[in-house]
Amino acid sequence: MARESKTVQVYPDDAIVNNTIAEYESFGWELISNQRCQEFTGQTYDSDGGTTTHYSTFNKLTFSREKDSVWYKDMVALENKLSDVRNESASIKKKRPTYAGMNKLVAVILFPTLLFFIFYVTYHKKQKKQYTENLKIWNAQYSSRLKELDEEEYETIQKASEIVNG
């Protein structure tokens, strides 16, 4: 009698473990072993010099079945069909469109616009302050001279008009 065995790892949740066992049993597998395992995944170091060790926890299920059974070829064919169905289902699910909504729009358009607005407001305030200071200086230096020039311009036009018109 020839036998085959298979070992699978599952998340250590009772419902998941029990569903996995029931599924394999429906294909003629017998549960030989159910072990809860921990696998070392690494260590992290704390700022105070201590260490924390990390483990991944899972259940290791080992199954066996008789290869000489009359239903063996049918079970292998059905398992292959189940595998194909699950692979196609996963492939189709990966193709499902995702809705990015405003997230990418915000990142691509609105965020740079917001940065520009912040820059503009900051720059505008700085420029307005500089303009106000420069205008005060200009007014102090030139406003009285401009008034004099305006009066001189007016008087010049008046004199020209008097000469021409008599």
SULZIZI-V344116 format. One record per residue. RES is the residue in one small letter. SS is DSSP state (H for helix, E for strand, - for the rest). PHI is phi in whole degrees, 0 to 359 (NA if undefined). NEAR is the number of other C-alpha atoms within 10 Angstrom. Layout:
{{RES;SS;PHI;NEAR} {RES;SS;PHI;NEAR}}
//
This chain:
{{m;-;NA;6} {a;-;264;8} {r;E;236;10} {e;E;236;10} {s;E;228;14} {k;E;212;14} {t;E;239;13} {v;E;231;12} {q;E;250;17} {v;E;226;14} {y;-;300;14} {p;-;283;15} {d;-;242;10} {d;H;305;10} {a;H;296;10} {i;H;294;13} {v;H;299;18} {n;H;295;10} {n;H;295;11} {t;H;295;15} {i;H;299;18} {a;H;298;14} {e;H;296;11} {y;H;295;16} {e;H;297;15} {s;H;292;10} {f;-;256;16} {g;-;89;18} {w;-;278;20} {e;E;246;18} {l;E;287;18} {i;E;260;13} {s;E;209;13} {n;E;227;16} {q;E;244;12} {r;E;271;14} {c;E;236;13} {q;E;235;13} {e;E;241;10} {f;E;297;10} {t;E;246;10} {g;E;149;10} {q;E;226;11} {t;E;242;10} {y;E;248;10} {d;-;278;9} {s;-;294;7} {d;-;271;6} {g;-;97;6} {g;-;281;8} {t;E;234;11} {t;E;236;9} {t;E;263;10} {h;E;246;13} {y;E;230;12} {s;E;259;11} {t;E;253;16} {f;E;204;18} {n;E;258;20} {k;E;255;19} {l;E;255;19} {t;E;246;18} {f;E;241;20} {s;E;215;18} {r;E;208;19} {e;E;277;16} {k;-;280;16} {d;-;270;11} {s;-;295;14} {v;-;294;9} {w;-;265;12} {y;H;303;15} {k;H;297;12} {d;H;296;12} {m;H;294;16} {v;H;297;14} {a;H;297;11} {l;H;293;13} {e;H;297;14} {n;H;297;12} {k;H;298;12} {l;H;301;12} {s;H;297;12} {d;H;297;12} {v;H;299;12} {r;H;294;12} {n;H;296;12} {e;H;295;12} {s;H;300;11} {a;H;296;11} {s;H;296;11} {i;H;295;10} {k;H;296;10} {k;H;293;10} {k;H;276;8} {r;-;301;8} {p;-;293;7} {t;-;249;7} {y;-;260;8} {a;-;275;8} {g;-;60;8} {m;H;279;11} {n;H;305;10} {k;H;289;12} {l;H;298;11} {v;H;298;13} {a;H;294;11} {v;H;275;11} {i;H;249;11} {l;H;289;14} {f;H;298;13} {p;H;298;12} {t;H;295;13} {l;H;297;12} {l;H;299;11} {f;H;298;12} {f;H;298;12} {i;H;298;12} {f;H;300;12} {y;H;298;12} {v;H;298;12} {t;H;298;12} {y;H;296;12} {h;H;298;12} {k;H;299;12} {k;H;296;12} {q;H;294;12} {k;H;295;12} {k;H;297;12} {q;H;297;11} {y;H;298;12} {t;H;299;12} {e;H;295;11} {n;H;295;12} {l;H;294;12} {k;H;300;11} {i;H;298;12} {w;H;298;11} {n;H;299;12} {a;H;296;11} {q;H;277;11} {y;H;240;11} {s;H;298;13} {s;H;292;11} {r;H;294;12} {l;H;297;12} {k;H;299;11} {e;H;299;12} {l;H;294;12} {d;H;298;12} {e;H;294;12} {e;H;296;12} {e;H;297;11} {y;H;299;11} {e;H;297;12} {t;H;295;12} {i;H;294;12} {q;H;297;12} {k;H;298;12} {a;H;296;11} {s;H;297;11} {e;H;295;10} {i;H;293;9} {v;H;287;8} {n;H;267;7} {g;-;89;7}}
//
